[in-house]
């Protein structure tokens, strides 16, 4: 093993993944622990912070055990985390609230309030549309749980909470890095902080918010207590880290304009790189996120249930995804007029909490392959909408390729559909789980062990897999289907807002 060694940790929706890397990002050991999302049924989705912290300690201990004596050469670590979730801490960095997941929708009334009172101002300042993220979650705690809110000294991101615990920080040391700013409607994204006027408008105390730092800022060292618990040597430095999409795009080599990125995971994320800050005030769809690389932005949009829909359908059919891929490949583009809506928990980009999932145009007892292909095409149509907006905003002069990571990028038929719908070649990556190694590279840079600038290191990191060439004839064919999809999607929200209430268990609706 090459000295020094670095640790990268991904705190995701599905679980905690920890890797041990050399300073080139080569993975030498890894460990994973699944998460436990709690869903009481009232719109809340959260995690136990103590269990989350324990998952980091246990997975770090697992990789140090695999490393054996080489673990003494571990010099630094960094973490990424889900980006729209947060929790409140007390004076000693203890958790005062659960970790509100990005899937939590209790704050929806406050999301609507922000949209009514200051939507465009928030978009121009933060770079992101107003969605169920940091700002409405903070307002929910302030107005719905005032006693808990009074105990909260700072609101922090999941990786910031873990880092603070590992380093023995106090609330006044709390931080978040700038890649999270677009998820807080009260932020000043270009300025790298918070918008005082917006905070005053919604009566949010500035001292409840953490300081904003660079992802490569060293925020402390692992305490002796937790070094022993994790199997780490003394004095391991901890970098601030970043959001999960920022980490995965960095690890995919998205370090300059002209490259797009597809995260085909639980959520389906489409992003590109640009050096322009151009908030989407018209469509209110694109989140203008900062890259880890200073001066670069990674504007993105996502479907919260993209990958979830695929797994749901596979489970419903009792078939493996690869089997369904083979069946879908036999079906023609357009799926004979069948359209799938992938928004099982509301539409996120742009926000419409009332939209729900659906199959439309069913006829003639459609096969599993046909229905499955309609799910794949729906995700691609969403991406086409995002790309069109980015082009209209002047964010993209020329798009060279789309790089794909995540489990879905391994599907040849899915990659081909995306290439054909977008009209851009699609390059799958072999190292599809790019976030944890990217965190290790951030740690190396922060601790002074990188021999080149971070952008250069990460540009050379990805291993290219299969390349799907875009079929321009099919791109033209898909254009009509994509336009039809948008018309259906624009209309389905009104349909889903019908006031008929269907009980979850037993009883009957008013229409029966």
C-alpha positions, 0 to 999 in steps of 0.5 A: 500500500502506498503512503499516505492513505486516505479515507473517503466516506459516503453518507447516502440514502441507502447507507454508509460506504467507506473506502480506504484509498491511496492518494491516486484514489485507488480503492484498497479496502471498503465497507458498507452498512445499510441505513435505516430510514424511519417513516411514521406515515405523516410525511416525515422521513428521518434517521437516528443521528446516533445510529448514523454516527455509529455506522461511520465508526463501524465502517471505518473500523472495518476498513482499518481492520482490512488494512492491518498494519498499513492503517498506521499510514492513514493521514486524513479523511473526508465525507460527503452526504445527502444534500437536502437533509439536515439536523439540529445540534446543541452546544456540545454538538449533540443531536437535538433533532433527528436527521430530516431526510431529503425525502421528508415532506412535512415542511411542504406548507413552508415550502409553499409559503417561501414560494408565495412570498419570495420565490424569485428572490430566493432562486436568484440568490441561492441558485436553486428552486424552492423545494423541500430542503433546508430553508422550509425544514428550518421554518418547520422546526421553528413554527411546529416544534418551537421548544426543540428549535430553542434548544438548537444552536446550529443546523448542520448537514449530516457529514458536518454532524459526523465530522463535528462528533469525530473531532470533538467540536463545539456548536460555534465551530459548526460548518457546512461547505459551499456545495450545499448552498443551492439547497438553502433558499436563504443562501447567497450562493455566489457570495459563499454565505447567507442572504441577510435580507431573506433571513430577516424576511422569514425571521430566521436567526443567522446564528442558527446557521453554520459557517460556510467553508471550502470542501478542502478546509481542515476542520479538525482532527479525530479525537483520541477516543474516536481514533481508538474506536475506529482503529485510526492512528492519532492526528488524522485530519478531517476535511469539510467534505461536500454534498454527495452529488458534488462528490460523485461528479468530481469523481466522475471527472466533471471538472470543466465545461462541456461534460454532462453527468448522469447519476443513475441511482436511487434518485436519477440526477442529470448535471453538467459543468459550467463556469456561469451562474445562471439561476433558472427563474423561468422554469424553476427546475435547475439547481445551480450547485457549486462544484468542489472545484472553485469557480465551477458550477454543476447545475443539476435536476433530479427525479427523486424516484428514478431508480426506485421506480425500476426496483419497484417494477422488478419486484412487482414482476418478480424479475431481475433487472437484467432480464427486464433490460433484455425484454425492453431492448426488444421493444420499439422507441415510444413504447406504442404510446404508453407513457410512464410518470416516475414521480411516486412522491411528487415532482421535485424539479420543478416542485409539484407535491401533488404529482403522482406516478402513473402508466398512461395509454395502456392497451392490448395487455402490454408486456413487462418489457414494454412497461419497463421500457416506458420507465426507462424512456420517462427518465430519459425524457426528464433528462431531455427537459433538463438539457433543453433548459440548460441550453436555453439558459446559455449554460452549455455551448457544446456538449461533448458527452454524458458520463454515467455512474451508479447502478443504472449506468451498467444497463446497455439499453438504458444508456442507449435510450439516454444517448438517443433521446439526448442526442449525445454519446453516453460514456458509462464509467467502470468505477461507477461509485465515484463519491467515496474515492472523490472524498478521499482525494479531497482529504488528500488535497486538504491535508497537503498530500496531493502532488497535483491540483485537485481538478487535474487529479480528478479529471484523470481518475475515472475509468471509462466503460462502454460507449453508446453512440447517439443515433441521430435518426432516433433522436429525431423520433424521440423528440416527438415522444419527449414533447408528448411526455412534457404535455402529459406531465404538465397536465397530470398535476391538476388531475392529481389535485382532485379532492377525492380522498382515498383512505389508506386502510379500509373505508371508502372514498366519497365517490363510492 
